[in-house]
Each structure stands twice: as C-alpha cells, then as structure tokens.
Amino acid sequence: MTHLKKLFLVLLVCVFAAAEAFAGGQDRAGTSAAPELRIPVGSRYLAMGGANVASAVGLEAIYWNPAGVSLSETSANALFSYRSYFADMSMQYAAVSGNFEGLGTIALSFRDLNVGQIPVTTMSKPDGTGELFSPTYFILGLTYARALTDRVAIGVNFNLISERWASVSTSGFSFDAGVQYRNLLDVPNLAIGVVVKNLGGSMRYDGTALWVQSNDPNSDRGITFYKVTAQSFQLPSEISLGISYSRQIDEENTLSFAGAFVNNNYSYDDYKVGMEYSYKDILFLRGGYLKSPDASPTTNPNIFQGFSFGAGLNFKDFTDINLSVDYAYIPIKFFSASNAVTVRFGF
C-alpha cells in the first residue's frame, strides 16, 4: 500500500471518530459563531442538493471541498454568484484562481451576506428612533489546492471572518481541509471525498455599544459606565463524507450521481443525493435531495430539507473563453424559495 493510500485511510478513520464524538449537534442549534460560514454558495452543486463532496471542481469547490479547486479544466478562472436567502437576505460570492505549474492552484474568494437595513430601537423608543443600520458579514478566503497524483487531490481554505452590528463587531479565522480520491478500486469516474470545515477559535463581540450606564444603590459614585462582557461562541464545525460516480452513456450524453453525509456540530446531520445530466457538455439538468432524519416535520423541522433543481449552459464551444451560466432553485419551508445564479469564466 502506498503512503498516499495510508494517509487517506488514516484521515478517514479520524473523520469517522470525530463524527461520532460530535453527534447530536441539534441541541446547540443557533448558538454558534459565524453561522454565515454554513450558507452554501454556487448554483451547480446547490441544484444537486450539496451532495458533491467527492466531485466538486473549480471555484465552487472552495465551499464544498477545496481539494476540487485544483481540478479545473482551465488554468485561470473567475466566478460570480448571487443567491437569494430567506427573510429578504442574500449572499454574494466572487472568486478567482490561477494554476501555477509545480506549485498548485491558489484562489481568492469573497462571500458577503446582505442582511438589509434594521430599525434602531431603544428602551425609551421600542418602536424605533427613525434611524437604520445595516449589519455587515463577510468572509475573505485564501485557498491552496494541488493534485498529488492523477487520483488524489488535496486542498485547504484559510478564512478571515468579519461581522459588525452598529457599534459592536467581531472577527475570527477558520480553516477547512479536504481530500478527493478518484478512480477508486480502479473503477473509472468513481470517487470519494472527505472535508472538515470551519475549524478555528471562538469569536466574541466587542465595541462601544457594550458600555452601559448603571447606578449602584450601595455606593456614592452615582451613575457609572460599566462594560458588558459578551459571551464567546465556537465556530459551526462540520465533517462531510461523499461518493460520486459518472458514466458516459454515449458521445453526447453523460449521467453523474453523488451522495454525501454531513455531520453538523450545531445542526441536524444531513444525508444528500444529487444527479446531473449532461448533453454534449453544453446543456446540464440537475436535481438533488437533502434529508435530515432526526428533524421533526412539525415541531422542529430542517427548513432546507427537500428537493432542489437547476440547469446550466456551457458556452465554451461558442466563445473564446470557457463561459458557463448555472441556476438553482432551493425550496425553503415557511419562506419563499431560494434562487441562485452563477456565472463562471475559464481562460
């Protein structure tokens, strides 16, 4: 057995052990720092239910499994994506990458969660002062990926997280690491993937808004300013295992299948499946399904559980650049459906 295979098996054992240790994350739902880290981006794999841990490639793989960033068909790439979210929020995503011979692929990415404007309220004016503020959430990412052999690819993300609410703010760092192994058991186009995401230290809010006025009746100091120390929260770490298989039916038609299990430290564990049909590598039809077995449909549902759909067009045969446009439709329980559009360029 080669050293690479041994390394991959050790990683699998560690991942399964960690998944067992962190099971039951729903008990801590809503208590993590930086929940925007868990908002999926990229229309192609959103349409397939997010099941592409083993087969994600290109700049969309930055979120799903950074190992796939090194497997792009072109040396230089750019991506722009917009996703509507629930409660009038939206996510913007942009990324660029370059493949450097002998070194690997390096990518820069930017994710911005737009929450919108929120009325300012006070104790004396609970209905609002007439002022508005806009919270800001963004993630700046640096990715390194490399194909070690024709079968094994690895990748890592380093993310700078920044959040600001009026006069309080926080920042932190997170780390992702992923592996993809292709042609498993010498079966062409059979792949498995592993990714560990959102590892890092705790985050704590700080700022001038945490200073409050108070009067201690047991002292003669009168009204005094005191600083409220905000609680720190851990990042929403998760572990994903995936498998995929692609089969070319004939010269014009190809079918791809993907499945994944996601162990969430702060939410339900998810099972995902997805499928993609390709015609002449020009037209793509996609579908996926996400299932959270522990979720209750009535008392404690997973609002993203269910089917997703999408389509894509690749214009590489009609333009001088590798241009693709993808769309995804993701229903959300109790809210309007989420729509995502992505434009990809390859040079």
Residue frames relative to the residue before (quaternion, step in Angstrom):
aa qw qx qy qz dx dy dz
M 1.0000 0.0000 0.0000 0.0000 0.00 0.00 0.00
T 0.4324 -0.7136 0.4861 0.2598 3.61 -0.82 0.96
H 0.6537 -0.5165 0.3816 0.4003 3.53 -1.31 0.36
L 0.6281 0.5424 -0.3450 0.4385 3.61 1.02 -0.71
K 0.6570 0.4945 -0.3178 0.4720 3.57 0.95 -0.82
K 0.6320 0.5234 -0.3372 0.4615 3.58 1.00 -0.78
L 0.6468 0.5225 -0.3138 0.4585 3.55 0.95 -0.88
F 0.6622 0.5099 -0.3043 0.4570 3.57 0.95 -0.87
L 0.6565 0.5054 -0.3114 0.4654 3.60 0.96 -0.81
V 0.6304 0.5209 -0.3344 0.4684 3.59 1.01 -0.77
L 0.6409 0.5205 -0.3200 0.4647 3.58 1.00 -0.83
L 0.6390 0.5235 -0.3290 0.4576 3.59 0.97 -0.79
V 0.6490 0.5159 -0.3170 0.4607 3.59 0.93 -0.89
C 0.6601 0.5088 -0.3042 0.4613 3.58 0.94 -0.88
V 0.6508 0.5197 -0.3166 0.4540 3.56 0.98 -0.83
F 0.6631 0.4911 -0.3136 0.4698 3.60 0.90 -0.87
A 0.6417 0.5167 -0.3283 0.4620 3.60 0.99 -0.75
A 0.6646 0.4927 -0.3050 0.4717 3.57 0.98 -0.85
A 0.6230 0.5443 -0.3406 0.4468 3.59 1.01 -0.76
E 0.6483 0.5077 -0.3125 0.4736 3.56 1.03 -0.78
A 0.6769 0.5160 -0.2945 0.4345 3.56 0.97 -0.87
F 0.7751 0.3496 -0.1772 0.4955 3.58 1.03 -0.76
A 0.3170 0.7625 -0.5100 0.2408 3.61 1.19 0.37
G 0.7592 0.3919 -0.2755 0.4405 3.56 -1.22 0.50
G 0.2457 0.8285 -0.4784 0.1564 3.60 1.12 0.58
Q 0.5172 0.6613 -0.4252 0.3382 3.61 1.14 -0.38
D 0.5732 0.5993 -0.3839 0.4061 3.62 1.10 -0.51
R 0.7423 0.3545 -0.2064 0.5299 3.60 1.21 -0.45
A 0.2763 0.7876 -0.5114 0.2045 3.60 1.19 0.35
G 0.8175 0.2545 -0.2022 0.4754 3.53 -1.01 0.87
T 0.6685 0.5096 -0.3020 0.4497 3.60 1.23 0.07
S 0.5313 0.6387 -0.4167 0.3691 3.62 1.20 0.10
A 0.4940 -0.5857 0.5378 0.3516 3.51 -1.35 0.22
A 0.8669 0.1726 -0.0913 0.4586 3.55 -1.35 0.29
P 0.0489 0.8289 -0.5559 0.0389 3.65 0.62 0.99
E 0.5349 0.6326 -0.4093 0.3824 3.61 1.20 -0.34
L 0.5239 0.6308 -0.4143 0.3950 3.61 1.20 -0.32
R 0.7229 0.4539 -0.2376 0.4636 3.59 1.11 -0.66
I 0.5115 0.6258 -0.4432 0.3878 3.62 1.21 0.11
P 0.3513 -0.7697 0.4885 0.2133 3.63 -0.41 1.16
V 0.1298 -0.7763 0.6140 0.0602 3.55 -1.17 0.68
G 0.6815 0.4689 -0.3615 0.4302 3.56 -1.24 0.48
S 0.3883 -0.7857 0.4372 0.2019 3.56 -0.42 1.26
R 0.6154 0.5937 -0.3689 0.3643 3.59 0.93 -0.84
Y 0.7830 0.3365 -0.1872 0.4886 3.58 0.70 -1.02
L 0.5211 0.5831 -0.4207 0.4598 3.59 1.23 -0.21
A 0.6500 0.5210 -0.3115 0.4572 3.58 0.99 -0.84
M 0.7149 0.4224 -0.2413 0.5022 3.58 1.14 -0.62
G 0.6268 -0.5950 0.3250 0.3840 3.57 1.15 0.55
G 0.5334 -0.6392 0.4045 0.3785 3.59 1.23 0.15
A 0.4187 0.7493 -0.4275 0.2836 3.57 1.22 0.45
N 0.5831 0.6690 -0.3269 0.3250 3.60 1.27 -0.19
V 0.1119 0.8092 -0.5622 0.1284 3.58 0.85 0.92
A 0.7435 0.4140 -0.2175 0.4780 3.58 0.98 -0.85
S 0.7967 0.3377 -0.1462 0.4795 3.61 1.09 -0.57
A 0.4308 0.7011 -0.4760 0.3102 3.63 1.20 0.00
V 0.0111 -0.7920 0.6098 -0.0271 3.56 -0.94 0.94
G 0.7612 0.3855 -0.2701 0.4462 3.54 -1.29 0.33
L 0.7937 -0.3539 0.2269 0.4398 3.53 -1.31 -0.27
E 0.5858 0.5567 -0.3876 0.4435 3.62 1.13 -0.39
A 0.5854 0.5920 -0.3655 0.4163 3.58 1.20 -0.46
I 0.4528 0.6772 -0.4627 0.3497 3.62 1.18 -0.23
Y 0.7141 0.4060 -0.2532 0.5110 3.59 0.98 -0.80
W 0.7592 0.4377 -0.2337 0.4213 3.61 0.71 -1.04
N 0.7448 -0.2307 0.1601 0.6053 3.60 0.98 -0.81
P 0.3487 -0.7932 0.4513 0.2133 3.63 -0.21 1.21
A 0.5025 0.6467 -0.4395 0.3691 3.62 1.17 -0.27
G 0.6732 0.5339 -0.2932 0.4193 3.59 1.06 -0.75
V 0.4798 0.6719 -0.4449 0.3470 3.60 1.22 -0.18
S 0.6726 0.5136 -0.2938 0.4445 3.59 1.09 -0.67
L 0.6767 0.5282 -0.2805 0.4295 3.60 1.23 -0.29
S 0.3180 0.7524 -0.5109 0.2679 3.58 1.15 0.53
E 0.5403 -0.6401 0.4489 0.3112 3.57 -1.15 0.66
T 0.7600 0.3315 -0.1729 0.5316 3.60 1.15 -0.56
S 0.5847 -0.6291 0.4015 0.3181 3.56 -1.20 0.57
A 0.7811 0.1546 -0.0816 0.5995 3.59 1.10 -0.67
N 0.0253 -0.8233 0.5646 -0.0517 3.58 -0.88 0.96
A 0.0624 -0.7611 0.6439 0.0475 3.51 -1.29 0.52
L 0.0622 -0.7987 0.5984 -0.0086 3.56 -1.11 0.72
F 0.0269 -0.7604 0.6489 0.0116 3.54 -1.15 0.80
S 0.0268 0.8189 -0.5685 0.0747 3.56 -0.78 1.04
Y 0.0934 -0.7642 0.6363 0.0490 3.53 -1.18 0.73
R 0.0116 -0.7934 0.6084 -0.0129 3.56 -0.95 0.92
S 0.3116 -0.7041 0.6035 0.2071 3.56 -0.86 0.96
Y 0.1755 -0.7815 0.5939 0.0761 3.55 -1.02 0.86
F 0.6531 -0.5092 0.3464 0.4406 3.60 -1.17 -0.02
A 0.8100 0.2700 -0.2177 0.4728 3.58 -1.37 0.33
D 0.6567 -0.5606 0.2933 0.4105 3.58 1.01 0.92
M 0.4742 0.6347 -0.4722 0.3864 3.61 1.13 0.47
S 0.0924 -0.7835 0.6114 0.0615 3.56 -1.27 0.34
M 0.2543 -0.7504 0.5951 0.1346 3.54 -1.29 0.51
Q 0.1307 -0.7668 0.6258 0.0581 3.54 -0.89 1.03
Y 0.0441 -0.8050 0.5909 -0.0301 3.55 -0.97 0.89
A 0.0567 0.7804 -0.6196 0.0627 3.57 -0.92 0.95
A 0.0531 0.8023 -0.5905 0.0692 3.58 -1.05 0.77
V 0.0812 -0.7558 0.6467 0.0631 3.54 -1.28 0.52
S 0.0340 -0.8016 0.5968 0.0101 3.56 -1.15 0.59
G 0.0899 -0.7718 0.6258 0.0680 3.51 -1.32 0.41
N 0.3106 -0.7404 0.5692 0.1769 3.54 -1.04 0.81
F 0.1192 -0.8024 0.5842 0.0259 3.57 -0.68 1.15
E 0.4408 -0.7338 0.4533 0.2484 3.54 -0.51 1.22
G 0.8081 0.2322 -0.2037 0.5015 3.53 -0.86 1.01
L 0.7257 0.4008 -0.2325 0.5086 3.59 1.23 -0.31
G 0.5239 -0.5968 0.4438 0.4152 3.56 0.84 -1.01
T 0.5921 -0.5569 0.4460 0.3748 3.56 -1.26 -0.41
I 0.1057 -0.7722 0.6255 0.0367 3.54 -0.97 0.94
A 0.0354 -0.8078 0.5879 -0.0238 3.57 -0.90 0.97
L 0.1902 -0.7296 0.6443 0.1279 3.51 -1.29 0.59
S 0.0154 -0.8134 0.5811 -0.0215 3.57 -0.94 0.85
F 0.1244 -0.7733 0.6193 0.0543 3.53 -1.27 0.53
R 0.0450 -0.7812 0.6226 -0.0062 3.55 -0.87 1.06
D 0.0447 -0.8045 0.5920 -0.0198 3.57 -0.84 0.99
L 0.1852 -0.7686 0.6058 0.0894 3.57 -0.75 1.09
N 0.1821 -0.7890 0.5833 0.0643 3.55 -0.61 1.20
V 0.1841 -0.8119 0.5497 0.0688 3.58 -0.44 1.24
G 0.4681 -0.6598 0.4580 0.3684 3.58 1.12 -0.58
Q 0.6305 -0.5386 0.4046 0.3857 3.55 -1.31 -0.20
I 0.1599 -0.7862 0.5951 0.0474 3.55 -1.05 0.90
P 0.4615 -0.6834 0.4815 0.2970 3.66 -0.85 0.89
V 0.4062 -0.6830 0.5541 0.2479 3.55 -1.12 0.75
T 0.0403 -0.7909 0.6106 -0.0063 3.59 -0.82 1.01
T 0.1390 -0.7659 0.6227 0.0791 3.55 -1.24 0.54
M 0.6957 -0.4465 0.3460 0.4437 3.56 -1.32 0.11
S 0.7279 0.4196 -0.2406 0.4861 3.58 0.98 -0.80
K 0.7716 0.2191 -0.1315 0.5826 3.60 1.23 -0.43
P 0.0580 -0.8514 0.5211 0.0170 3.58 0.45 1.20
D 0.6556 0.5026 -0.3152 0.4671 3.60 1.21 -0.35
G 0.6918 -0.4771 0.2710 0.4694 3.55 1.26 0.06
T 0.3949 -0.7212 0.5269 0.2153 3.55 -1.14 0.72
G 0.5696 -0.5658 0.3947 0.4467 3.56 1.24 -0.29
E 0.6203 0.5186 -0.3428 0.4782 3.57 1.28 -0.22
L 0.2090 -0.7553 0.6100 0.1173 3.54 -1.30 0.47
F 0.0505 -0.7732 0.6276 0.0753 3.57 -1.21 0.44
S 0.2785 -0.7599 0.5712 0.1371 3.56 -1.20 0.61
P 0.3176 -0.7391 0.5602 0.1974 3.62 -0.50 1.12
T 0.1800 -0.7753 0.5961 0.1058 3.56 -1.13 0.65
Y 0.0097 -0.7604 0.6488 -0.0264 3.52 -1.01 0.96
F 0.1954 0.7777 -0.5900 0.0940 3.59 -0.78 0.89
I 0.2046 -0.7474 0.6245 0.0975 3.52 -1.31 0.59
L 0.1176 -0.7750 0.6197 0.0379 3.56 -0.74 1.11
G 0.0808 -0.8524 0.5163 -0.0171 3.56 -0.55 1.19
L 0.1344 -0.7354 0.6582 0.0891 3.52 -1.24 0.68
T 0.0862 -0.8207 0.5646 -0.0125 3.57 -0.69 1.15
Y 0.0503 -0.7560 0.6506 0.0518 3.53 -1.12 0.77
A 0.0501 0.7952 -0.5997 0.0746 3.58 -0.82 1.01
R 0.0186 0.8015 -0.5968 0.0317 3.53 -1.15 0.64
A 0.3475 -0.6892 0.5947 0.2248 3.55 -1.11 0.75
L 0.2897 -0.7895 0.5190 0.1530 3.58 -0.41 1.23
T 0.7633 -0.0032 0.0110 0.6459 3.55 1.15 -0.75
D 0.6840 -0.4460 0.3407 0.4660 3.57 -1.23 -0.20
R 0.7077 0.4293 -0.2574 0.4986 3.60 1.29 -0.11
V 0.7888 0.3228 -0.1397 0.5040 3.60 0.95 -0.86
A 0.0120 0.7692 -0.6383 0.0274 3.54 -0.98 0.98
I 0.1260 -0.7818 0.6078 0.0587 3.54 -1.09 0.76
G 0.0225 0.8070 -0.5900 0.0122 3.57 -1.20 0.43
V 0.1064 -0.7765 0.6186 0.0551 3.54 -1.21 0.60
N 0.1914 -0.7453 0.6274 0.1192 3.54 -1.26 0.62
F 0.1036 -0.7354 0.6638 0.0881 3.53 -1.18 0.71
N 0.0780 -0.8411 0.5350 -0.0179 3.57 -0.49 1.21
L 0.2111 -0.7233 0.6452 0.1268 3.53 -1.07 0.90
I 0.1480 -0.8057 0.5726 0.0326 3.58 -0.67 1.17
S 0.0127 0.7970 -0.6032 0.0292 3.58 -0.88 0.92
E 0.0134 0.7841 -0.6193 0.0383 3.56 -0.95 0.95
R 0.0182 0.7935 -0.6079 0.0212 3.58 -1.06 0.76
W 0.0422 -0.7577 0.6513 -0.0039 3.52 -0.99 1.00
A 0.8113 -0.1917 0.0946 0.5442 3.57 -0.35 1.27
S 0.8310 -0.1987 0.1632 0.4933 3.61 -0.57 -1.16
V 0.6519 0.4310 -0.3504 0.5162 3.60 1.17 0.47
S 0.0032 0.8025 -0.5955 0.0364 3.56 -1.10 0.66
T 0.0583 -0.7697 0.6329 0.0608 3.51 -1.36 0.22
S 0.0710 -0.7781 0.6218 0.0541 3.55 -1.25 0.37
G 0.0375 0.8002 -0.5968 0.0456 3.54 -1.23 0.43
F 0.3743 -0.6982 0.5634 0.2343 3.52 -1.37 0.00
S 0.0530 -0.7762 0.6262 0.0512 3.56 -1.15 0.62
F 0.2436 -0.7668 0.5878 0.0842 3.51 -1.29 0.52
D 0.0727 -0.7685 0.6349 0.0304 3.57 -1.04 0.89
A 0.0185 -0.7848 0.6192 0.0180 3.57 -1.17 0.60
G 0.0266 0.8271 -0.5588 0.0540 3.57 -0.87 0.92
V 0.1623 -0.7531 0.6318 0.0854 3.52 -1.34 0.49
Q 0.0514 -0.7578 0.6479 0.0577 3.56 -1.16 0.68
Y 0.1048 -0.7820 0.6140 0.0238 3.56 -0.94 0.97
R 0.1360 -0.8302 0.5401 0.0220 3.58 -0.51 1.23
N 0.8010 0.2342 -0.2290 0.5011 3.55 -1.32 0.50
L 0.0756 0.8342 -0.5352 0.1090 3.52 0.96 1.00
L 0.8388 0.0765 -0.1068 0.5284 3.59 -1.00 0.91
D 0.5803 -0.6133 0.3392 0.4148 3.56 1.24 0.64
V 0.4514 0.6362 -0.4814 0.3996 3.58 1.18 0.61
P 0.4164 -0.7243 0.4812 0.2655 3.62 -0.54 1.07
N 0.8600 0.1320 -0.1310 0.4753 3.55 -1.06 0.92
L 0.5231 0.5555 -0.4522 0.4617 3.60 1.19 0.49
A 0.0377 0.8297 -0.5492 0.0929 3.58 -0.61 1.14
I 0.1353 -0.7438 0.6433 0.1209 3.51 -1.31 0.45
G 0.0888 -0.8051 0.5857 0.0287 3.54 -1.17 0.57
V 0.1130 -0.7628 0.6347 0.0505 3.53 -1.23 0.62
V 0.0748 0.7894 -0.6074 0.0476 3.58 -0.98 0.81
V 0.1526 -0.7387 0.6518 0.0783 3.54 -1.11 0.87
K 0.0749 -0.8473 0.5246 -0.0356 3.56 -0.63 1.16
N 0.8570 0.2219 -0.1575 0.4376 3.49 -1.40 0.47
L 0.2999 0.7249 -0.5505 0.2856 3.54 0.86 1.01
G 0.3838 0.7164 -0.5177 0.2675 3.57 -0.94 0.82
G 0.6793 -0.4981 0.3621 0.3992 3.52 -1.36 -0.01
S 0.6512 -0.5071 0.3956 0.4028 3.54 -1.35 0.07
M 0.2738 -0.7352 0.5958 0.1719 3.56 -1.32 0.37
R 0.0619 -0.7942 0.6045 -0.0020 3.57 -1.08 0.80
Y 0.4082 -0.7083 0.5212 0.2449 3.60 -0.93 0.87
D 0.0224 0.7681 -0.6392 0.0301 3.53 -1.21 0.70
G 0.3563 0.7369 -0.5286 0.2247 3.57 -1.21 0.42
T 0.7208 -0.4738 0.3046 0.4039 3.54 -1.33 0.23
A 0.6131 0.5762 -0.3584 0.4046 3.59 1.09 -0.58
L 0.6189 0.5521 -0.3462 0.4385 3.60 1.22 -0.26
W 0.5609 0.5416 -0.4075 0.4754 3.59 1.28 0.08
V 0.0333 -0.8115 0.5821 -0.0387 3.58 -0.69 1.11
Q 0.4515 -0.6656 0.5265 0.2756 3.53 -1.26 0.52
S 0.0835 0.7928 -0.5994 0.0724 3.55 -0.98 0.81
N 0.2338 -0.7569 0.5965 0.1292 3.55 -1.22 0.58
D 0.2365 -0.7687 0.5820 0.1202 3.57 -0.63 1.16
P 0.3403 -0.7741 0.4930 0.2049 3.65 -0.42 1.18
N 0.6689 0.5023 -0.3024 0.4570 3.61 1.19 -0.32
S 0.7145 0.3671 -0.2598 0.5359 3.59 1.24 0.19
D 0.4636 -0.6781 0.5028 0.2691 3.54 -1.33 0.29
R 0.4255 0.7402 -0.4414 0.2760 3.60 1.22 0.26
G 0.4011 -0.7166 0.4788 0.3104 3.57 1.20 -0.36
I 0.7726 -0.2940 0.2421 0.5080 3.55 -1.20 -0.56
T 0.0268 -0.8074 0.5864 -0.0596 3.53 -0.77 1.15
F 0.4175 -0.6809 0.5381 0.2693 3.56 -1.17 0.60
Y 0.0478 -0.7734 0.6321 0.0001 3.52 -1.01 0.95
K 0.3335 -0.7401 0.5478 0.2024 3.54 -1.07 0.71
V 0.3215 -0.7243 0.5835 0.1779 3.54 -0.89 1.01
T 0.2600 -0.7594 0.5777 0.1484 3.58 -0.80 0.99
A 0.3279 -0.7706 0.5177 0.1749 3.55 -0.50 1.20
Q 0.5220 -0.6260 0.4824 0.3208 3.55 -1.18 0.61
S 0.3583 -0.7096 0.5590 0.2358 3.58 -1.08 0.66
F 0.1507 -0.7904 0.5911 0.0561 3.56 -1.14 0.70
Q 0.4643 -0.6847 0.4957 0.2644 3.54 -1.13 0.73
L 0.5750 -0.5896 0.4480 0.3479 3.56 -1.27 0.42
P 0.5178 -0.6644 0.4466 0.3017 3.62 -1.14 0.61
S 0.0791 -0.8407 0.5351 0.0265 3.59 0.41 1.21
E 0.0050 0.7911 -0.6114 0.0162 3.55 -1.20 0.58
I 0.2244 -0.7489 0.6128 0.1150 3.54 -1.30 0.50
S 0.0698 -0.8093 0.5832 0.0027 3.59 -0.84 0.98
L 0.1034 -0.7525 0.6489 0.0455 3.52 -1.12 0.86
G 0.0223 0.8382 -0.5426 0.0505 3.58 -0.81 0.92
I 0.1219 -0.7541 0.6402 0.0811 3.52 -1.33 0.41
S 0.0067 -0.8029 0.5958 -0.0163 3.57 -1.06 0.69
Y 0.0491 -0.7774 0.6266 0.0232 3.52 -1.28 0.48
S 0.0945 -0.7897 0.6057 0.0220 3.53 -0.97 0.93
R 0.0451 -0.8027 0.5946 -0.0073 3.58 -0.94 0.92
Q 0.2859 -0.7441 0.5825 0.1589 3.54 -0.86 1.02
I 0.3351 -0.7732 0.5094 0.1742 3.55 -0.48 1.24
D 0.7485 -0.1588 0.1161 0.6333 3.54 1.02 -0.90
E 0.7788 -0.3517 0.2225 0.4694 3.58 -1.22 -0.24
E 0.7577 0.3952 -0.1988 0.4797 3.58 1.14 -0.54
N 0.7899 0.3253 -0.1348 0.5021 3.59 1.06 -0.66
T 0.0029 -0.7905 0.6109 -0.0438 3.55 -0.98 0.97
L 0.1444 -0.7665 0.6205 0.0808 3.56 -1.09 0.80
S 0.0723 -0.7845 0.6156 0.0214 3.55 -1.02 0.88
F 0.1220 -0.7856 0.6055 0.0373 3.56 -1.05 0.86
A 0.0137 -0.7970 0.6036 -0.0136 3.58 -1.09 0.69
G 0.0189 -0.7761 0.6303 0.0096 3.53 -1.21 0.63
A 0.0011 -0.8107 0.5849 -0.0274 3.59 -1.10 0.65
F 0.1905 -0.7171 0.6545 0.1455 3.50 -1.34 0.49
V 0.0952 -0.7976 0.5954 0.0148 3.57 -0.87 1.01
N 0.1630 -0.7645 0.6194 0.0735 3.54 -0.77 1.11
N 0.1347 -0.8181 0.5586 0.0259 3.56 -0.46 1.27
N 0.4243 -0.7250 0.4906 0.2317 3.55 -0.87 0.98
Y 0.7963 0.2360 -0.1101 0.5460 3.61 1.19 -0.50
S 0.7422 0.2976 -0.2124 0.5616 3.58 1.12 0.52
Y 0.7107 -0.4062 0.3336 0.4676 3.54 -1.33 -0.13
D 0.4618 -0.6132 0.5514 0.3265 3.55 -1.25 0.45
D 0.2341 -0.8025 0.5430 0.0794 3.56 -0.97 0.92
Y 0.1559 -0.7147 0.6710 0.1212 3.51 -1.31 0.60
K 0.0579 -0.8280 0.5567 -0.0338 3.55 -0.78 1.08
V 0.0202 -0.7637 0.6449 0.0237 3.55 -1.14 0.70
G 0.0047 0.8070 -0.5900 0.0253 3.55 -1.12 0.67
M 0.1190 -0.7786 0.6135 0.0562 3.55 -1.26 0.48
E 0.0741 -0.7787 0.6221 0.0343 3.54 -1.17 0.71
Y 0.1530 -0.7548 0.6328 0.0799 3.54 -1.02 0.93
S 0.0996 -0.8021 0.5886 0.0184 3.55 -0.87 1.02
Y 0.1279 -0.7689 0.6236 0.0597 3.54 -0.96 0.94
K 0.8454 -0.1075 0.0001 0.5232 3.55 -0.56 1.29
D 0.5149 -0.6470 0.4030 0.3922 3.60 1.23 0.42
I 0.5558 0.5833 -0.3895 0.4463 3.55 1.22 0.63
L 0.7871 0.1889 -0.0808 0.5817 3.58 0.85 -1.01
F 0.0735 -0.8027 0.5918 -0.0053 3.56 -0.93 0.99
L 0.0784 -0.7576 0.6467 0.0405 3.54 -1.03 0.90
R 0.0572 -0.8349 0.5459 -0.0412 3.58 -0.78 1.06
G 0.0329 0.7789 -0.6262 0.0148 3.50 -1.27 0.54
G 0.0082 -0.8097 0.5866 -0.0141 3.55 -1.17 0.55
Y 0.1637 -0.7678 0.6104 0.1049 3.53 -1.33 0.24
L 0.1411 -0.7733 0.6160 0.0516 3.55 -1.00 0.96
K 0.0451 -0.8026 0.5942 -0.0259 3.57 -0.85 1.04
S 0.0895 -0.7571 0.6458 0.0424 3.56 -1.02 0.93
P 0.2939 -0.8186 0.4609 0.1761 3.61 0.02 1.26
D 0.7031 0.4782 -0.2784 0.4466 3.60 1.04 -0.67
A 0.5509 0.6212 -0.3980 0.3902 3.59 1.24 -0.19
S 0.3273 -0.7211 0.5777 0.1980 3.54 -1.14 0.72
P 0.4684 -0.7092 0.4402 0.2897 3.65 -0.66 1.01
T 0.7684 0.3703 -0.1887 0.4866 3.61 1.08 -0.65
T 0.7951 0.3439 -0.1758 0.4676 3.61 0.73 -1.01
N 0.8137 0.0029 0.0357 0.5802 3.62 1.01 -0.70
P 0.0532 0.8628 -0.5009 0.0442 3.59 0.58 1.11
N 0.3847 -0.6059 0.6197 0.3176 3.49 -1.42 0.14
I 0.3475 -0.7971 0.4498 0.2037 3.58 -0.27 1.24
F 0.6835 0.4665 -0.2938 0.4784 3.61 1.21 -0.31
Q 0.4536 0.6927 -0.4595 0.3214 3.59 1.21 0.01
G 0.5824 0.5712 -0.4316 0.3851 3.56 -0.91 0.93
F 0.7134 -0.4548 0.3421 0.4090 3.52 -1.38 -0.27
S 0.0946 -0.7432 0.6570 0.0845 3.52 -1.34 0.45
F 0.1505 -0.7938 0.5873 0.0467 3.56 -1.18 0.60
G 0.1397 0.8053 -0.5729 0.0619 3.56 -1.24 0.28
A 0.1818 -0.7600 0.6146 0.1076 3.51 -1.38 0.10
G 0.0903 -0.8022 0.5881 0.0496 3.54 -1.27 0.34
L 0.1777 -0.7527 0.6242 0.1110 3.53 -1.29 0.48
N 0.1593 -0.7671 0.6173 0.0715 3.54 -1.00 0.93
F 0.1802 -0.8273 0.5294 0.0537 3.57 -0.58 1.20
K 0.3054 0.8035 -0.4806 0.1737 3.60 1.21 0.27
D 0.6719 0.4889 -0.3078 0.4634 3.61 1.12 -0.54
F 0.7227 0.4311 -0.2309 0.4884 3.58 1.29 -0.21
T 0.7538 0.2864 -0.1812 0.5630 3.60 1.25 -0.17
D 0.6064 -0.5696 0.4163 0.3670 3.56 -1.30 0.24
I 0.7240 0.3361 -0.2293 0.5571 3.59 1.25 -0.24
N 0.5168 -0.6155 0.4923 0.3342 3.55 -1.26 0.39
L 0.0506 0.8263 -0.5503 0.1089 3.56 0.00 1.35
S 0.0152 0.7923 -0.6082 0.0461 3.57 -0.88 1.01
V 0.1110 -0.7599 0.6370 0.0663 3.55 -1.18 0.68
D 0.0407 -0.8121 0.5814 -0.0294 3.57 -0.78 1.07
Y 0.1268 -0.7779 0.6136 0.0488 3.53 -1.22 0.69
A 0.0457 -0.7896 0.6117 0.0174 3.57 -1.10 0.75
Y 0.1713 -0.7525 0.6309 0.0795 3.55 -1.16 0.80
I 0.0089 -0.8141 0.5778 -0.0566 3.58 -0.59 1.19
P 0.2835 -0.7663 0.5479 0.1795 3.65 -0.36 1.15
I 0.1253 -0.7709 0.6217 0.0587 3.57 -1.18 0.70
K 0.4452 -0.7024 0.4893 0.2627 3.58 -0.75 1.06
F 0.8319 0.1741 -0.1958 0.4892 3.56 -0.98 1.03
F 0.7562 0.3149 -0.1839 0.5433 3.63 1.20 -0.25
S 0.6307 -0.4870 0.4225 0.4319 3.54 -1.32 0.12
A 0.6008 -0.5905 0.4035 0.3572 3.55 -1.13 0.66
S 0.4211 -0.6760 0.5486 0.2544 3.53 -1.26 0.56
N 0.1161 -0.7793 0.6138 0.0491 3.56 -1.01 0.88
A 0.0731 -0.8023 0.5923 0.0129 3.56 -0.97 0.87
V 0.0652 -0.7752 0.6282 0.0131 3.56 -1.02 0.88
T 0.0395 -0.8076 0.5879 -0.0257 3.56 -0.88 1.00
V 0.1231 -0.7584 0.6368 0.0638 3.56 -1.04 0.86
R 0.0795 -0.8094 0.5819 -0.0007 3.58 -0.76 1.09
F 0.1152 -0.7767 0.6171 0.0524 3.55 -1.07 0.82
G 0.0464 -0.7835 0.6189 0.0292 3.57 -1.08 0.78
F 0.1250 -0.8096 0.5727 0.0323 3.57 -0.96 0.89
